[in-house]
Amino acid sequence: MTEEVGLVVEKGSAAGGSGGGISVRNPATGEVVGVVAAQSGQEVAAAVRELRLYQPEWEAMGAEGRKKWLLKLQDWLIDNTDRLADVVQSETSKPRVDALIDPSFAVDLLGYYARRAGKFLADEHPSPHSPLGRIKRLTTAYRPYPVVGIITPWNFPLAMPALDVIPALAAGAAVLLKPSEVTPLSAVELARGWAEIGAPPVFTVVTGGGETGAAVVDSVDYVQFTGSTATGKRIAAACAERLVPYSLELGGKDPAIVLADADIDRAAYGVAFGGLFNSGQVCISVERVYVEAPVYDEFVDKLTAHVRELRQGADGREPEHELGAMANHTQKDIVARHVQDAIAKGAKVLTGGKATGVGTFFEPTVLVDVDHDMACMTEETFGPTLPVMKVADEAEAVALANDSIYGLSASVWTGDKARGERIARQLNAGAVNINDVFANLFNFALPMGGWQQSGVGARWGGAEGLRKYCRKQAITAPILPTQQKEPFWFPYSTGKLVFALSAMRAAGARGIRRLGVRDVINTVGGKGN
Ligand code: NAD
């Protein structure tokens, strides 16, 4: 991974981009696995100018023309899955299975949006709201923002970028991607794939840290951001200044509610997976658990026993571990702080509880005797911790689940699906999975978006996942042959005005007021009130 590819520059070199180089490290070993350029604002602006040149042709190609390229990219991802997983692993040290999810997730989403874009972006011809409008053919057309800027975090270095790049390209926009400076190598591979298939140059990756990201926000026509709530607020402010639309997918503190009628084995396995997959570095990880008192002991015993069985370490190409390292030291330190804070305030650690001392590994951890005075129950941890709290009943569980500034997703574990759905509708969360975790994420027909401080808009989801990258254009065209003048054009006259107002009332008002021609005449004559 030290060869010169795209924006990846020679290992140890500070060249490439006027801002110097950023070393990318394997977090398990500290080894430098690549160096990328820290690109300047001028370089970002130049990249956007270049994209603007090619975007009109990409848009004009139509959804069917673009489908051909997107499906070629899908083939490329499938052909290169193992090598891509190697790159993902090199910069994250996640388990082989988790690394393989990255390209596979992108393949799945590609199929969905490449094949459906034609239908999702087709012109619409709504019925006029009034009989007066029936003389026109009405069209709503979806026209892409010319250049979409996409800024992504480090937790899924290939999937996070791909999941936003693909719908934006499918919509007909050109895309400028700025991946996390912690894990930029996989995104550079994605751009390499786009070039290798010979696709039009409407997708470019720029590398660098926050300043490069800010330059992206300053240059593009729409911003899709995935990352922390703090950065999301900065980006929203910058977009407001330019009056540029944006969509934000931010942090979360997702609750799991385990009710007394649940299948406790399934709940324990599911909560463990939901909290510890990718070492808890998933936006929709289970971050806190509320368990009804009658099943609390059984659930905690089963959860703890299962978590103790999990294997942690650095995989090669064979899947040998369920948990890998944290993506960086900063994130590991946040997890340690949350656990220490909980212990200091009276929580008990049933398993795990500390960094292993090797690289950025942090042991999978179950905490009990926790409450909402502790950071582990209120702040986003983004790590392998499962704090579990006993609650008296469903009402207390719902109240505590909603006691959060976030609202990304939640899960409810119950033997009664109708009860689960009823509770789902009481939760302040963009998605609720009943007796499961992450299921919403893998159903692209559903909106993927956070409420409250977890986001603005939705990342994808059915037709809206493409239409968000488009400006809606209203087009009217006459149905009947046109005359030299429309009756209401200049010059004005009282007769015309009475006719126009009467017609609009007759079409839009209700009851006797529809026919109040006398009122109209009085109004026109200045006698109305
Ligand atoms: P982060 O906010 O620190 O960085 C995200 C990206 O923003 C990086 O590419 C970074 O370089 C860039 N950036 C930083 N400052 C910027 C600025 N001023 N202008 C423009 N870009 C800027 O987030 P992170 O630590 O990389 O990722 C972890 C966070 O991402 C967690 O909070 C997690 O919940 C969130 N996340 C959310 C989702 C979701 O779909 N809701 C998915 C994955 C991760």
Boltz pocket constraint, residues with backbone or C-beta under 6 A from the ligand:
constraints:
  - pocket:
      binder: B
      contacts: [[A, 151], [A, 152], [A, 153], [A, 154], [A, 155], [A, 160], [A, 178], [A, 179], [A, 180], [A, 181], [A, 208], [A, 209], [A, 210], [A, 211], [A, 212], [A, 213], [A, 214], [A, 215], [A, 217], [A, 226], [A, 227], [A, 228], [A, 229], [A, 230], [A, 231], [A, 232], [A, 234], [A, 235], [A, 249], [A, 250], [A, 251], [A, 252], [A, 282], [A, 283], [A, 380], [A, 382], [A, 408], [A, 450], [A, 454], [A, 455], [A, 459]]
      max_distance: 6.0
